Amino acid sequence: MEGDKETEQVGPPENLQDQLVEQIIANLRRVYDPEINLNVYDLGLIYQVAVNQEYDANIIMTLTSPNCPAAEIIPMEIEFATRAVECINGVKVTLTFDPPWNPDTMISDEGKYQIGIL
């Protein structure tokens, strides 16, 4: 059956994808928003980090506002941080404003503590 082929394990274990996602997130925690001085992951700018079976990474992200002065820099730094993970082949960074960034709900508790709002 066609569906059975998808569940067969070929090549490295599937959990390598999960390990790569964790490594990407660790790298993203080293990318800082220059205005807020908080990393983009804890700031809540990263909506999704995914790695497919070909080890291509897909990052869905937002910015604090559509007029963010770092709008060109942050996505580029996110792409570089993702490419730096060993085994990652391709990287696609998608910028969205849906849902719009909201500091009350999107900044992690650790991030809120770091910037003094918790």
C-alpha positions as CSV (number, residue, x, y, z in Angstrom):
1,M,0.0,0.0,0.0
2,E,1.1,3.6,-0.7
3,G,0.6,4.6,3.0
4,D,2.8,1.8,4.2
5,K,5.8,3.1,2.2
6,E,5.6,6.4,4.1
7,T,5.9,4.6,7.4
8,E,8.9,2.6,6.4
9,Q,12.2,3.9,7.8
10,V,14.8,4.6,5.2
11,G,18.1,6.3,6.0
12,P,18.8,8.0,9.3
13,P,16.3,7.6,12.2
14,E,13.3,9.9,12.1
15,N,14.3,11.4,15.5
16,L,17.3,13.0,13.7
17,Q,14.7,15.5,12.4
18,D,13.7,16.3,16.0
19,Q,17.3,16.7,17.0
20,L,17.9,19.1,14.1
21,V,14.9,21.1,15.1
22,E,16.3,21.4,18.7
23,Q,19.7,22.4,17.3
24,I,18.0,25.1,15.1
25,I,16.1,26.4,18.1
26,A,19.4,26.6,20.1
27,N,21.0,28.6,17.3
28,L,17.9,30.9,17.0
29,R,18.3,31.7,20.7
30,R,21.6,33.4,19.7
31,V,19.9,35.7,17.3
32,Y,18.8,38.9,19.0
33,D,16.3,41.6,18.1
34,P,18.5,44.7,18.2
35,E,15.8,47.0,19.6
36,I,14.5,44.8,22.4
37,N,17.8,42.9,23.2
38,L,16.0,39.5,23.5
39,N,16.5,36.5,21.3
40,V,14.0,35.9,18.5
41,Y,12.8,32.6,19.9
42,D,12.0,33.8,23.4
43,L,10.6,37.0,21.9
44,G,8.0,34.9,20.2
45,L,9.0,35.8,16.6
46,I,9.4,32.2,15.6
47,Y,6.0,30.5,14.9
48,Q,7.3,27.2,13.5
49,V,10.6,25.3,13.0
50,A,10.3,22.2,10.8
51,V,12.7,19.8,9.2
52,N,11.6,17.5,6.4
53,Q,12.9,14.1,5.5
54,E,15.4,15.7,3.0
55,Y,16.7,17.8,6.0
56,D,15.4,21.0,4.6
57,A,14.4,23.5,7.2
58,N,11.3,25.6,7.1
59,I,11.0,28.5,9.5
60,I,7.8,30.6,9.8
61,M,8.4,33.8,11.6
62,T,7.1,37.3,12.3
63,L,8.4,40.6,13.3
64,T,7.4,42.9,16.2
65,S,5.7,45.2,13.5
66,P,5.5,45.4,9.7
67,N,7.6,48.6,10.0
68,C,10.4,46.9,12.1
69,P,13.7,48.7,11.3
70,A,15.4,45.3,11.5
71,A,13.1,43.7,8.9
72,E,15.9,42.8,6.5
73,I,18.5,41.8,9.1
74,I,16.5,39.5,11.4
75,P,15.3,37.1,8.7
76,M,18.7,36.9,7.2
77,E,20.3,36.1,10.6
78,I,17.7,33.5,11.2
79,E,18.5,31.9,7.8
80,F,22.3,31.9,8.7
81,A,21.7,30.5,12.1
82,T,19.6,27.7,10.6
83,R,22.1,26.9,7.8
84,A,24.9,26.6,10.5
85,V,23.3,23.4,11.8
86,E,25.1,20.4,10.5
87,C,23.0,18.1,8.1
88,I,20.6,20.9,7.1
89,N,20.5,21.1,3.3
90,G,18.1,24.0,2.4
91,V,16.5,26.7,4.4
92,K,13.3,28.6,3.7
93,V,12.3,31.5,6.0
94,T,8.8,32.7,5.6
95,L,7.7,36.0,7.1
96,T,4.1,36.4,8.1
97,F,2.1,38.8,10.2
98,D,-0.8,36.4,10.8
99,P,-1.3,36.3,13.7
100,P,0.3,39.7,14.5
101,W,2.9,39.6,17.2
102,N,1.6,40.3,20.7
103,P,4.1,40.7,23.5
104,D,1.5,39.7,26.1
105,T,1.0,36.3,24.7
106,M,4.1,35.5,22.6
107,I,7.1,36.3,24.7
108,S,8.1,33.3,26.8
109,D,8.2,33.6,30.5
110,E,12.0,33.5,30.4
111,G,11.9,36.3,27.9
112,K,9.5,38.4,30.0
113,Y,11.8,37.9,33.0
114,Q,14.9,39.0,31.0
115,I,13.3,42.2,29.8
116,G,11.7,43.0,33.2
117,I,8.0,42.5,32.5
118,L,7.5,39.5,34.7
